[in-house]
Each structure stands twice: as C-alpha cells, then as structure tokens.
Amino acid sequence: MTTTQIAPAARARLLPPETGRAGFGDALRSEFTKIMSSRSTYWTLLALVVVCVGIGALASAGAASHANQISKASFDATQQSLGGLYVGQLVIAVLGALTITSEYATGMIRTSLAVQPRRGVVFAAKAVVFAVVSLVVGLVASFGSFFLGQALMSGHHLSVTLGQPNVLRAVIGGGLFLAACGMLAYGLGAILRHTAGAITAAIGLLFVLSVLVNFLPHSWQVNVDKWMPAIAGSQVWTTVAGQGPHLFSAWPGFAVLAGYAAVAIIAGLVCFRTRDA
C-alpha cells in the first residue's frame, strides 16, 4: 500500500470528532460578531454616550448658573446631571430595533436560521448580546454624565457624591433604564420586522405617550402617567422623594418599564418562532 493510499485514512484519524449542532454558546459568539461588525453599531453607541453626557452637562451648567434660585432641599443633582437619558432612550431604541430588523431588511435572517434552525436560540442569543452591550454602554453614559455634571455644579455647592443616599442606585439605574428601553425596542422590532415601524412604535411608547398624557385632565393624569413606560422607568434615576407623590418609587417604577419590555420580547419571540422568515 502506498503513502498516497494510506494518507486519507491517517488524516481522518487526526480530524476532531463531530460535535453535533451548534449550541447557545455558538449562537452568542455569532450574534456578538454580527452586532460588533456593523459600523452603525459603533456610531449609534457613540451617539448615545455623546447625547447623554452632552445634554447632562448642559442641564448641569444651567443649574449652576441659577444656583441662587434653586432650593437645595428639593433639588435632585443626580437627576439633573442624568437629564440626557431622556434623549438617550430614543437613541438606544434605534439600535434595539436595528439589532433584529436589519437582518429582515437584508434577507440575512434566512441565512442565520439555516445555520441555526432553532429559532428560540437565535432570538435569545440576539437578546442577550444586545442586552449586555446596551447595559455596558448605558452604564458608561450614566456614570460619565454624573461625574461631569457634578463637576460643573460643585463650585456652586449643588453637587453630590456616589456615597450619598440613593445616588449610586440612581446612576446604576440610569444604565438599567437605557438597557430596558433598548430591549423594549428589540421586542417591537421582532413583532413588526420593519425598522422604521419598530423605531416609530418605540418612540411613540417611550416619548410621545409621555407628552400626550400631559394633555389629560389632572384627575386622569395622576392615575395614568405613572404607568407610562418612560415616566415610570425614569424614577429609578431620581434620588429626591416627593417629585411626584402619585408616581411609583424607584424600583417599582423600573419594574413597570421592565414589564413593558418583557411583554414586547415575549410577543416578539412568539412572532419570531411562528412566522416565516
């Protein structure tokens, strides 16, 4: 028997054994590669940090310039410096929607499901990767906004430190708030499968509803606005009690926002698993 004849058999013994179908870990690595290989991801995350820190700095500088007119007993320096999160929620919503709708727009979703036919695994991997990325960047934006804002207000004795009551919870809560807003948009993207539609729906829920509720009669408003996702969720990054006696406190308010996100994600999963790609 020649060397040429025995080489294939020898090479076969050297090959690693087949490991079966791809698992959840493989799906996580694939989804992380997808989201981080897109240039739009970096630009959107950069815009998130710049918007949050920039608007927070402007709000803090504005408070510092009117320090003599501010009642320090009721002033929430932490919330003031995190004011950019009101706009940041819309930025992260764009990325949350794009995380899943972009594959429908390009047709790549069919390739993804051909490689990993277990749709629940694909959906969960996308959700986990996006949740981690949005939380990490959200915390960066929240802490950056806080430190810059307090530095701008420190000369006027309006600033606070992380060691003061509820401050660290509020700053971490800012990152959680952004991540929850992004996950809400992710769920809407899975339901609608259209980028513009998902972004519009997310903005409507997070921003437009919060504005429209102000036009309700006061007797209705006090019972409705606390259930609006952005209004309820924003309580987690406040530190001064009494800003809205009828509103939920920090963690119950965040639970309302998380509940909206959970409903959207569950509905999105059902649609993802039952509809054709």
Backbone as CSV, one residue per row, in Angstrom:
resi,resn,N_x,N_y,N_z,CA_x,CA_y,CA_z,C_x,C_y,C_z
1,MET,0.864,-1.208,0.000,0.000,0.000,0.000,0.885,1.237,0.000
2,THR,0.573,2.154,-0.851,1.403,3.343,-1.000,1.036,4.392,0.028
3,THR,1.923,5.389,0.134,1.675,6.513,1.042,0.438,7.280,0.638
4,THR,0.226,7.359,-0.686,-0.946,8.076,-1.185,-2.230,7.397,-0.753
5,GLN,-2.209,6.061,-0.661,-3.405,5.324,-0.308,-3.728,5.419,1.186
6,ILE,-2.717,5.483,2.031,-2.979,5.490,3.477,-3.160,6.906,4.017
7,ALA,-2.798,7.897,3.236,-2.891,9.271,3.741,-4.306,9.676,4.124
8,PRO,-5.339,9.391,3.306,-6.695,9.804,3.702,-7.137,9.197,5.024
9,ALA,-6.843,7.922,5.245,-7.236,7.276,6.492,-6.515,7.890,7.679
10,ALA,-5.239,8.196,7.480,-4.476,8.813,8.563,-5.009,10.193,8.892
11,ARG,-5.330,10.956,7.836,-5.869,12.298,8.065,-7.213,12.224,8.775
12,ALA,-8.028,11.206,8.447,-9.342,11.071,9.079,-9.214,10.863,10.583
13,ARG,-8.160,10.059,10.985,-7.962,9.818,12.411,-7.521,11.080,13.142
14,LEU,-6.893,12.009,12.407,-6.410,13.243,13.029,-7.478,14.305,13.167
15,LEU,-8.590,14.179,12.415,-9.643,15.187,12.475,-10.387,15.080,13.804
16,PRO,-10.820,16.218,14.374,-11.602,16.168,15.616,-12.956,15.542,15.367
17,PRO,-13.529,14.884,16.374,-14.842,14.264,16.187,-15.915,15.324,15.981
18,GLU,-16.990,14.937,15.297,-18.095,15.856,15.082,-18.763,16.174,16.419
19,THR,-19.103,17.412,16.611,-19.656,17.849,17.898,-21.162,18.057,17.834
20,GLY,-21.805,17.791,16.713,-23.241,17.958,16.607,-23.616,19.376,16.241
21,ARG,-24.898,19.706,16.452,-25.397,21.004,16.037,-24.885,22.117,16.952
22,ALA,-24.899,23.316,16.401,-24.405,24.466,17.144,-25.275,24.717,18.365
23,GLY,-24.631,25.104,19.472,-25.348,25.350,20.706,-25.536,26.829,20.970
24,PHE,-26.015,27.121,22.196,-26.301,28.505,22.549,-25.028,29.335,22.603
25,GLY,-23.930,28.750,23.083,-22.659,29.477,23.118,-22.205,29.890,21.734
26,ASP,-22.367,28.991,20.757,-22.006,29.322,19.378,-22.892,30.447,18.841
27,ALA,-24.182,30.401,19.202,-25.098,31.449,18.761,-24.724,32.794,19.376
28,LEU,-24.300,32.781,20.648,-23.877,34.028,21.290,-22.677,34.634,20.579
29,ARG,-21.692,33.791,20.275,-20.495,34.297,19.585,-20.855,34.841,18.206
30,SER,-21.756,34.152,17.515,-22.166,34.607,16.190,-22.870,35.956,16.267
31,GLU,-23.791,36.094,17.218,-24.538,37.351,17.332,-23.653,38.498,17.800
32,PHE,-22.687,38.193,18.658,-21.763,39.245,19.093,-20.924,39.734,17.911
33,THR,-20.491,38.788,17.077,-19.726,39.166,15.887,-20.573,40.029,14.953
34,LYS,-21.833,39.670,14.792,-22.716,40.441,13.907,-22.879,41.874,14.399
35,ILE,-23.222,42.018,15.676,-23.545,43.360,16.171,-22.315,44.246,16.240
36,MET,-21.148,43.651,16.506,-19.938,44.452,16.636,-19.206,44.642,15.308
37,SER,-19.637,43.940,14.264,-19.010,44.123,12.957,-19.739,45.161,12.113
38,SER,-20.842,45.673,12.654,-21.612,46.687,11.936,-21.134,48.082,12.338
39,ARG,-20.798,48.886,11.350,-20.325,50.240,11.636,-21.408,51.078,12.304
40,SER,-22.676,50.821,11.959,-23.761,51.587,12.555,-23.849,51.376,14.057
41,THR,-23.439,50.200,14.531,-23.463,49.942,15.973,-22.541,50.905,16.704
42,TYR,-21.328,51.066,16.195,-20.368,51.955,16.857,-20.841,53.401,16.828
43,TRP,-21.383,53.827,15.695,-21.849,55.207,15.593,-23.036,55.460,16.515
44,THR,-23.937,54.493,16.602,-25.108,54.660,17.460,-24.711,54.682,18.924
45,LEU,-23.815,53.797,19.325,-23.370,53.772,20.718,-22.582,55.037,21.069
46,LEU,-21.782,55.510,20.128,-21.059,56.767,20.358,-22.045,57.922,20.504
47,ALA,-23.063,57.939,19.629,-24.083,58.991,19.718,-24.804,58.928,21.054
48,LEU,-25.058,57.717,21.547,-25.720,57.566,22.841,-24.910,58.224,23.952
49,VAL,-23.618,57.932,24.006,-22.764,58.494,25.053,-22.666,60.007,24.915
50,VAL,-22.466,60.477,23.693,-22.315,61.923,23.466,-23.601,62.662,23.834
51,VAL,-24.736,62.130,23.430,-26.017,62.781,23.725,-26.271,62.822,25.231
52,CYS,-26.092,61.688,25.891,-26.353,61.630,27.330,-25.429,62.553,28.115
53,VAL,-24.138,62.466,27.820,-23.167,63.286,28.548,-23.324,64.758,28.182
54,GLY,-23.520,65.044,26.901,-23.625,66.430,26.452,-24.836,67.144,27.006
55,ILE,-26.010,66.508,26.899,-27.224,67.143,27.415,-27.184,67.233,28.930
56,GLY,-26.645,66.204,29.577,-26.498,66.256,31.027,-25.596,67.396,31.466
57,ALA,-24.527,67.640,30.701,-23.616,68.741,31.020,-24.309,70.085,30.852
58,LEU,-25.094,70.228,29.790,-25.833,71.478,29.585,-26.835,71.718,30.707
59,ALA,-27.545,70.666,31.105,-28.514,70.806,32.191,-27.821,71.162,33.503
60,SER,-26.677,70.559,33.748,-25.937,70.837,34.979,-25.378,72.249,34.977
61,ALA,-24.861,72.672,33.824,-24.337,74.033,33.727,-25.459,75.054,33.896
62,GLY,-26.642,74.733,33.362,-27.783,75.631,33.533,-28.189,75.750,34.987
63,ALA,-28.174,74.626,35.706,-28.499,74.674,37.130,-27.465,75.475,37.900
64,ALA,-26.193,75.305,37.542,-25.128,76.036,38.232,-25.257,77.536,38.026
65,SER,-25.699,77.936,36.830,-25.828,79.370,36.550,-26.999,80.015,37.288
66,HIS,-27.928,79.188,37.779,-29.081,79.707,38.528,-29.077,79.149,39.951
67,ALA,-27.900,78.896,40.467,-27.778,78.255,41.780,-28.471,79.042,42.879
68,ASN,-28.435,80.373,42.783,-29.041,81.192,43.840,-30.567,81.140,43.830
69,GLN,-31.173,80.585,42.775,-32.622,80.496,42.681,-33.147,79.083,42.972
70,ILE,-32.234,78.181,43.302,-32.593,76.776,43.479,-32.711,76.441,44.959
71,SER,-33.786,75.730,45.304,-33.951,75.227,46.668,-33.180,73.920,46.796
72,LYS,-32.125,73.930,47.551,-31.266,72.751,47.645,-31.961,71.571,48.305
73,ALA,-32.994,71.841,49.105,-33.701,70.759,49.778,-34.459,69.872,48.785
74,SER,-34.980,70.476,47.725,-35.774,69.724,46.744,-35.031,69.491,45.433
75,PHE,-33.808,69.993,45.325,-33.058,69.863,44.077,-32.412,68.488,43.988
76,ASP,-32.616,67.814,42.876,-32.026,66.491,42.645,-30.842,66.643,41.691
77,ALA,-29.657,66.780,42.264,-28.451,66.990,41.457,-28.138,65.785,40.580
78,THR,-28.454,64.606,41.066,-28.192,63.397,40.278,-29.074,63.359,39.041
79,GLN,-30.366,63.568,39.238,-31.286,63.564,38.101,-30.941,64.678,37.112
80,GLN,-30.501,65.822,37.630,-30.137,66.938,36.756,-29.003,66.545,35.824
81,SER,-27.994,65.885,36.368,-26.836,65.507,35.548,-27.156,64.357,34.598
82,LEU,-28.197,63.593,34.894,-28.587,62.473,34.035,-29.710,62.848,33.070
83,GLY,-29.976,64.148,32.925,-31.065,64.593,32.063,-30.944,64.139,30.627
84,GLY,-29.745,63.846,30.158,-29.563,63.388,28.785,-30.180,62.033,28.510
85,LEU,-30.525,61.294,29.575,-31.136,59.978,29.375,-32.511,60.084,28.724
86,TYR,-33.162,61.246,28.866,-34.464,61.425,28.216,-34.339,61.300,26.701
87,VAL,-33.239,61.801,26.157,-33.000,61.675,24.714,-32.264,60.373,24.408
88,GLY,-31.392,59.957,25.320,-30.640,58.724,25.121,-31.527,57.514,24.942
89,GLN,-32.702,57.515,25.583,-33.615,56.385,25.437,-34.041,56.202,23.984
90,LEU,-34.144,57.300,23.244,-34.549,57.213,21.848,-33.410,56.676,20.984
91,VAL,-32.177,57.038,21.348,-31.020,56.552,20.588,-30.860,55.045,20.761
92,ILE,-30.947,54.568,21.996,-30.779,53.133,22.224,-31.936,52.348,21.630
93,ALA,-33.108,52.982,21.531,-34.252,52.318,20.906,-33.982,52.052,19.427
94,VAL,-33.285,52.969,18.782,-32.932,52.774,17.367,-32.062,51.534,17.216
95,LEU,-31.047,51.407,18.071,-30.152,50.251,17.973,-30.882,48.964,18.333
96,GLY,-31.770,49.036,19.324,-32.528,47.844,19.693,-33.371,47.325,18.548
97,ALA,-34.015,48.228,17.838,-34.824,47.817,16.688,-33.940,47.261,15.572
98,LEU,-32.833,47.956,15.303,-31.942,47.526,14.214,-31.319,46.157,14.465
99,THR,-31.134,45.798,15.724,-30.496,44.526,16.058,-31.192,43.355,15.397
100,ILE,-32.507,43.449,15.249,-33.228,42.334,14.635,-33.832,42.692,13.280
101,THR,-34.265,43.934,13.094,-34.921,44.269,11.820,-33.935,44.364,10.660
102,SER,-32.672,44.671,10.949,-31.696,44.806,9.861,-31.513,43.495,9.107
103,GLU,-31.632,42.363,9.799,-31.480,41.075,9.127,-32.689,40.764,8.251
104,TYR,-33.844,41.244,8.641,-35.015,41.077,7.780,-34.885,41.952,6.533
105,ALA,-34.337,43.146,6.711,-34.202,44.064,5.580,-33.230,43.529,4.537
106,THR,-32.165,42.866,4.980,-31.148,42.362,4.051,-31.399,40.919,3.623
107,GLY,-32.322,40.227,4.293,-32.558,38.820,3.990,-31.604,37.882,4.696
108,MET,-30.699,38.426,5.521,-29.730,37.587,6.226,-30.379,36.712,7.291
109,ILE,-31.611,37.040,7.674,-32.278,36.235,8.693,-32.457,34.795,8.214
110,ARG,-32.641,34.601,6.891,-32.800,33.248,6.363,-31.492,32.476,6.473
111,THR,-30.374,33.170,6.281,-29.071,32.517,6.440,-28.834,32.142,7.891
112,SER,-29.162,33.050,8.792,-28.988,32.782,10.222,-29.789,31.565,10.659
113,LEU,-31.025,31.454,10.165,-31.873,30.337,10.555,-31.478,29.047,9.848
114,ALA,-30.813,29.162,8.716,-30.299,27.956,8.057,-29.134,27.382,8.850
115,VAL,-28.302,28.252,9.390,-27.158,27.811,10.192,-27.622,27.310,11.561
116,GLN,-28.562,28.018,12.159,-29.090,27.648,13.470,-30.618,27.600,13.359
117,PRO,-31.176,26.463,13.025,-32.628,26.382,12.783,-33.479,26.509,14.037
118,ARG,-32.886,26.398,15.215,-33.660,26.565,16.447,-33.898,28.053,16.680
119,ARG,-35.077,28.496,16.337,-35.363,29.935,16.337,-35.297,30.546,17.728
120,GLY,-35.714,29.789,18.712,-35.643,30.307,20.073,-34.224,30.612,20.500
121,VAL,-33.283,29.783,20.078,-31.869,30.001,20.403,-31.354,31.262,19.724
122,VAL,-31.691,31.456,18.459,-31.264,32.656,17.727,-31.825,33.907,18.388
123,PHE,-33.105,33.884,18.699,-33.758,35.047,19.300,-33.156,35.373,20.664
124,ALA,-32.952,34.333,21.482,-32.401,34.551,22.817,-30.965,35.054,22.748
125,ALA,-30.176,34.515,21.817,-28.786,34.948,21.688,-28.713,36.414,21.285
126,LYS,-29.549,36.814,20.341,-29.589,38.230,19.950,-29.954,39.110,21.140
127,ALA,-30.960,38.674,21.898,-31.424,39.463,23.040,-30.342,39.593,24.102
128,VAL,-29.665,38.505,24.418,-28.629,38.533,25.459,-27.468,39.416,25.042
129,VAL,-27.003,39.260,23.818,-25.868,40.062,23.345,-26.227,41.546,23.353
130,PHE,-27.402,41.877,22.830,-27.798,43.286,22.814,-27.975,43.829,24.229
131,ALA,-28.562,43.036,25.116,-28.775,43.485,26.495,-27.453,43.799,27.180
132,VAL,-26.462,42.945,26.986,-25.152,43.162,27.619,-24.478,44.402,27.041
133,VAL,-24.477,44.525,25.718,-23.841,45.683,25.079,-24.517,46.979,25.508
134,SER,-25.855,46.996,25.479,-26.576,48.216,25.837,-26.407,48.560,27.307
135,LEU,-26.331,47.560,28.179,-26.134,47.833,29.600,-24.753,48.406,29.863
136,VAL,-23.740,47.820,29.260,-22.368,48.304,29.472,-22.230,49.746,28.984
137,VAL,-22.684,50.015,27.778,-22.574,51.370,27.235,-23.493,52.325,27.996
138,GLY,-24.654,51.844,28.416,-25.550,52.671,29.209,-24.926,53.084,30.532
139,LEU,-24.218,52.165,31.176,-23.530,52.500,32.430,-22.404,53.506,32.184
140,VAL,-21.691,53.350,31.081,-20.649,54.319,30.732,-21.253,55.703,30.558
141,ALA,-22.357,55.776,29.826,-23.017,57.065,29.596,-23.549,57.650,30.897
142,SER,-24.112,56.801,31.746,-24.698,57.275,33.001,-23.623,57.786,33.958
143,PHE,-22.569,57.022,34.144,-21.503,57.464,35.043,-20.772,58.682,34.481
144,GLY,-20.560,58.708,33.154,-19.911,59.866,32.546,-20.732,61.128,32.732
145,SER,-22.053,61.002,32.539,-22.937,62.151,32.734,-22.907,62.623,34.177
146,PHE,-22.936,61.677,35.098,-22.952,62.037,36.522,-21.683,62.778,36.921
147,PHE,-20.532,62.217,36.595,-19.278,62.834,37.049,-19.059,64.207,36.426
148,LEU,-19.363,64.361,35.135,-19.195,65.668,34.503,-20.202,66.660,35.067
149,GLY,-21.430,66.224,35.247,-22.451,67.121,35.782,-22.122,67.590,37.190
150,GLN,-21.674,66.681,38.034,-21.328,67.086,39.409,-20.120,68.015,39.428
151,ALA,-19.182,67.793,38.509,-18.024,68.688,38.431,-18.454,70.106,38.069
152,LEU,-19.440,70.227,37.172,-19.919,71.548,36.762,-20.705,72.244,37.875
153,MET,-21.346,71.478,38.734,-22.159,72.064,39.802,-21.421,72.192,41.125
154,SER,-20.238,71.602,41.213,-19.545,71.560,42.502,-19.164,72.945,43.013
155,GLY,-18.840,73.865,42.123,-18.446,75.203,42.543,-19.587,76.019,43.128
156,HIS,-20.810,75.527,42.974,-21.986,76.249,43.481,-22.677,75.467,44.598
157,HIS,-21.973,74.467,45.124,-22.453,73.678,46.263,-23.783,72.975,45.975
158,LEU,-23.927,72.535,44.740,-25.118,71.787,44.351,-24.817,70.307,44.128
159,SER,-23.573,69.945,44.096,-23.174,68.593,43.698,-23.353,67.591,44.823
160,VAL,-23.389,66.325,44.429,-23.472,65.218,45.376,-22.390,64.201,45.016
161,THR,-22.203,63.224,45.876,-21.218,62.167,45.629,-21.923,60.817,45.583
162,LEU,-21.216,59.830,45.069,-21.788,58.485,44.965,-22.090,57.886,46.330
163,GLY,-21.422,58.363,47.352,-21.629,57.809,48.687,-22.875,58.314,49.383
164,GLN,-23.516,59.330,48.847,-24.722,59.850,49.479,-25.924,58.949,49.196
165,PRO,-26.958,59.033,50.049,-28.095,58.103,49.916,-28.718,58.107,48.518
166,ASN,-28.904,56.920,47.983,-29.618,56.666,46.715,-28.882,57.123,45.458
167,VAL,-27.724,57.757,45.605,-27.051,58.294,44.423,-26.488,57.173,43.550
168,LEU,-25.768,56.234,44.148,-25.200,55.139,43.360,-26.306,54.321,42.710
169,ARG,-27.383,54.079,43.438,-28.521,53.361,42.864,-29.069,54.092,41.654
170,ALA,-29.155,55.422,41.740,-29.707,56.206,40.642,-28.798,56.167,39.413
171,VAL,-27.491,56.242,39.618,-26.571,56.245,38.481,-26.567,54.873,37.801
172,ILE,-26.533,53.817,38.589,-26.639,52.478,38.005,-28.008,52.300,37.352
173,GLY,-29.032,52.854,37.993,-30.375,52.786,37.429,-30.472,53.453,36.077
174,GLY,-29.661,54.509,35.852,-29.655,55.144,34.539,-29.227,54.180,33.449
175,GLY,-28.207,53.368,33.736,-27.772,52.362,32.771,-28.824,51.294,32.559
176,LEU,-29.475,50.864,33.636,-30.541,49.867,33.525,-31.719,50.415,32.728
177,PHE,-32.024,51.684,32.937,-33.110,52.334,32.213,-32.863,52.295,30.709
178,LEU,-31.653,52.644,30.291,-31.333,52.635,28.868,-31.414,51.222,28.291
179,ALA,-30.897,50.249,29.029,-30.931,48.866,28.551,-32.375,48.382,28.396
180,ALA,-33.236,48.725,29.354,-34.637,48.303,29.278,-35.346,48.949,28.093
181,CYS,-35.051,50.228,27.834,-35.634,50.899,26.665,-35.193,50.220,25.377
182,GLY,-33.926,49.838,25.310,-33.421,49.146,24.134,-34.077,47.790,23.943
183,MET,-34.302,47.059,25.052,-34.938,45.753,24.949,-36.397,45.870,24.539
184,LEU,-37.063,46.927,24.966,-38.433,47.173,24.515,-38.464,47.345,22.998
185,ALA,-37.528,48.118,22.472,-37.453,48.329,21.025,-37.081,47.035,20.300
186,TYR,-36.235,46.221,20.920,-35.869,44.927,20.322,-37.110,44.044,20.161
187,GLY,-37.933,43.986,21.205,-39.156,43.205,21.121,-40.098,43.729,20.054
188,LEU,-40.227,45.054,19.967,-41.083,45.651,18.938,-40.545,45.344,17.538
189,GLY,-39.219,45.339,17.407,-38.616,45.009,16.119,-38.943,43.594,15.691
190,ALA,-38.947,42.661,16.653,-39.287,41.275,16.325,-40.749,41.137,15.935
191,ILE,-41.601,41.955,16.537,-43.034,41.900,16.212,-43.304,42.486,14.827
192,LEU,-42.727,43.659,14.552,-43.044,44.392,13.329,-42.157,44.020,12.147
193,ARG,-40.904,43.595,12.429,-39.945,43.179,11.390,-39.673,44.277,10.363
194,HIS,-39.861,45.506,10.745,-39.634,46.641,9.851,-38.971,47.742,10.665
195,THR,-37.811,48.206,10.203,-37.009,49.130,11.005,-37.755,50.418,11.323
196,ALA,-38.280,51.070,10.300,-38.970,52.348,10.528,-40.178,52.167,11.434
197,GLY,-40.940,51.095,11.221,-42.110,50.843,12.040,-41.750,50.585,13.491
198,ALA,-40.702,49.798,13.719,-40.291,49.477,15.086,-39.773,50.713,15.805
199,ILE,-38.972,51.528,15.124,-38.448,52.746,15.740,-39.591,53.707,16.061
200,THR,-40.533,53.836,15.127,-41.682,54.722,15.358,-42.501,54.250,16.551
201,ALA,-42.733,52.945,16.640,-43.505,52.401,17.758,-42.777,52.624,19.083
202,ALA,-41.463,52.434,19.090,-40.683,52.627,20.313,-40.714,54.086,20.755
203,ILE,-40.532,54.988,19.811,-40.577,56.422,20.142,-41.969,56.803,20.636
204,GLY,-42.995,56.225,20.020,-44.354,56.505,20.466,-44.582,56.083,21.907
205,LEU,-44.124,54.879,22.263,-44.310,54.384,23.616,-43.461,55.137,24.636
206,LEU,-42.214,55.420,24.271,-41.280,55.997,25.235,-41.380,57.509,25.348
207,PHE,-41.728,58.177,24.259,-41.675,59.638,24.263,-43.031,60.294,24.030
208,VAL,-43.689,59.893,22.946,-44.930,60.571,22.569,-46.004,60.386,23.641
209,LEU,-46.172,59.180,24.155,-47.167,58.946,25.193,-46.889,59.773,26.441
210,SER,-45.613,59.934,26.770,-45.246,60.722,27.947,-45.619,62.186,27.780
211,VAL,-45.629,62.653,26.529,-46.026,64.040,26.252,-47.548,64.160,26.218
212,LEU,-48.207,63.231,25.543,-49.659,63.306,25.387,-50.392,63.215,26.716
213,VAL,-49.824,62.488,27.669,-50.504,62.332,28.950,-50.653,63.662,29.676
214,ASN,-49.802,64.633,29.333,-49.895,65.949,29.964,-51.141,66.719,29.543
215,PHE,-51.781,66.299,28.461,-52.988,66.975,27.991,-54.263,66.398,28.610
216,LEU,-54.124,65.358,29.417,-55.278,64.775,30.080,-55.726,65.652,31.248
217,PRO,-56.976,65.589,31.642,-57.397,66.271,32.872,-56.561,65.798,34.053
218,HIS,-56.314,66.678,34.986,-55.404,66.350,36.083,-55.864,65.120,36.858
219,SER,-57.165,64.971,37.045,-57.669,63.820,37.793,-57.373,62.504,37.082
220,TRP,-57.274,62.534,35.746,-56.884,61.357,34.988,-55.372,61.199,34.941
221,GLN,-54.690,62.313,34.790,-53.247,62.291,34.593,-52.523,61.607,35.745
222,VAL,-52.944,61.894,36.979,-52.245,61.331,38.129,-52.398,59.822,38.217
223,ASN,-53.405,59.280,37.537,-53.604,57.832,37.545,-53.056,57.148,36.306
224,VAL,-52.717,57.946,35.285,-52.264,57.372,34.022,-50.755,57.509,33.834
225,ASP,-50.193,58.691,34.156,-48.792,58.918,33.788,-47.822,57.999,34.519
226,LYS,-48.180,57.518,35.695,-47.265,56.629,36.414,-47.130,55.270,35.730
227,TRP,-48.049,54.973,34.811,-47.979,53.715,34.068,-47.307,53.882,32.707
228,MET,-46.947,55.092,32.340,-46.221,55.297,31.092,-44.795,54.756,31.249
229,PRO,-44.308,53.977,30.289,-43.025,53.285,30.484,-41.855,54.201,30.805
230,ALA,-41.707,55.300,30.075,-40.558,56.176,30.306,-40.694,56.940,31.618
231,ILE,-41.899,57.384,31.954,-42.109,58.124,33.197,-41.875,57.212,34.395
232,ALA,-42.446,56.010,34.340,-42.256,55.064,35.438,-40.792,54.653,35.554
233,GLY,-40.167,54.318,34.424,-38.781,53.854,34.452,-37.801,54.905,34.901
234,SER,-38.090,56.177,34.613,-37.149,57.246,34.981,-37.055,57.460,36.482
235,GLN,-37.984,56.913,37.245,-37.922,57.074,38.697,-36.714,56.368,39.301
236,VAL,-36.154,55.416,38.573,-35.004,54.684,39.110,-33.749,55.544,39.117
237,TRP,-33.726,56.647,38.337,-32.549,57.518,38.389,-32.859,58.874,39.027
238,THR,-33.769,58.847,40.008,-34.006,60.015,40.849,-33.593,59.688,42.279
239,THR,-33.294,60.710,43.059,-32.864,60.489,44.446,-33.671,61.282,45.455
240,VAL,-34.390,62.305,45.011,-35.141,63.160,45.928,-36.599,62.744,45.922
241,ALA,-37.137,62.403,47.079,-38.524,61.978,47.180,-39.464,63.178,47.013
242,GLY,-40.670,62.876,46.581,-41.689,63.916,46.505,-41.761,64.654,45.188
243,GLN,-40.970,64.233,44.161,-41.034,64.921,42.874,-42.358,64.654,42.174
244,GLY,-43.012,63.593,42.538,-44.348,63.270,42.037,-44.970,62.313,43.023
245,PRO,-45.731,62.816,43.997,-46.236,61.952,45.068,-47.045,60.759,44.562
246,HIS,-47.685,60.912,43.409,-48.518,59.833,42.884,-47.711,58.824,42.070
247,LEU,-46.453,59.134,41.769,-45.635,58.252,40.937,-45.097,57.089,41.758
248,PHE,-44.729,56.022,41.051,-44.101,54.891,41.716,-42.717,55.294,42.228
249,SER,-42.245,54.590,43.244,-40.879,54.808,43.701,-39.910,54.136,42.736
250,ALA,-38.629,54.190,43.048,-37.587,53.818,42.085,-37.763,52.425,41.475
251,TRP,-37.708,51.383,42.290,-37.716,50.032,41.732,-39.075,49.592,41.222
252,PRO,-40.195,49.914,41.897,-41.491,49.606,41.275,-41.680,50.311,39.932
253,GLY,-41.202,51.552,39.825,-41.302,52.259,38.554,-40.492,51.575,37.474
254,PHE,-39.272,51.154,37.830,-38.449,50.438,36.850,-39.098,49.113,36.470
255,ALA,-39.783,48.479,37.424,-40.462,47.212,37.130,-41.560,47.414,36.091
256,VAL,-42.215,48.570,36.104,-43.238,48.859,35.087,-42.596,48.907,33.703
257,LEU,-41.476,49.632,33.579,-40.761,49.699,32.301,-40.288,48.310,31.877
258,ALA,-39.711,47.557,32.822,-39.249,46.207,32.512,-40.408,45.309,32.095
259,GLY,-41.584,45.546,32.671,-42.760,44.766,32.286,-43.157,45.023,30.842
260,TYR,-43.128,46.295,30.423,-43.397,46.623,29.014,-42.399,45.893,28.111
261,ALA,-41.123,45.950,28.484,-40.084,45.297,27.675,-40.304,43.792,27.625
262,ALA,-40.662,43.191,28.771,-40.867,41.744,28.816,-42.033,41.320,27.928
263,VAL,-43.120,42.073,27.970,-44.282,41.756,27.127,-43.905,41.843,25.649
264,ALA,-43.165,42.898,25.289,-42.752,43.057,23.891,-41.834,41.921,23.456
265,ILE,-40.919,41.514,24.326,-39.973,40.449,23.978,-40.694,39.108,23.846
266,ILE,-41.604,38.813,24.767,-42.346,37.554,24.684,-43.195,37.514,23.415
267,ALA,-43.883,38.623,23.131,-44.672,38.675,21.898,-43.772,38.563,20.674
268,GLY,-42.603,39.200,20.729,-41.653,39.106,19.625,-41.154,37.694,19.417
269,LEU,-40.907,36.977,20.515,-40.451,35.587,20.412,-41.519,34.715,19.763
270,VAL,-42.767,34.910,20.169,-43.862,34.135,19.567,-43.936,34.401,18.062
271,CYS,-43.849,35.672,17.682,-43.882,36.016,16.245,-42.668,35.453,15.517
272,PHE,-41.511,35.516,16.154,-40.276,35.041,15.529,-40.334,33.544,15.253
273,ARG,-40.962,32.808,16.175,-40.994,31.357,16.043,-42.111,30.851,15.139
274,THR,-43.149,31.644,14.945,-44.322,31.152,14.215,-44.464,31.697,12.801
275,ARG,-43.798,32.822,12.504,-43.942,33.392,11.171,-42.786,33.001,10.269
276,ASP,-43.048,32.985,8.977,-41.992,32.699,8.004,-40.969,33.820,8.001
277,ALA,-39.704,33.439,7.750,-38.640,34.441,7.677,-38.738,35.214,6.371
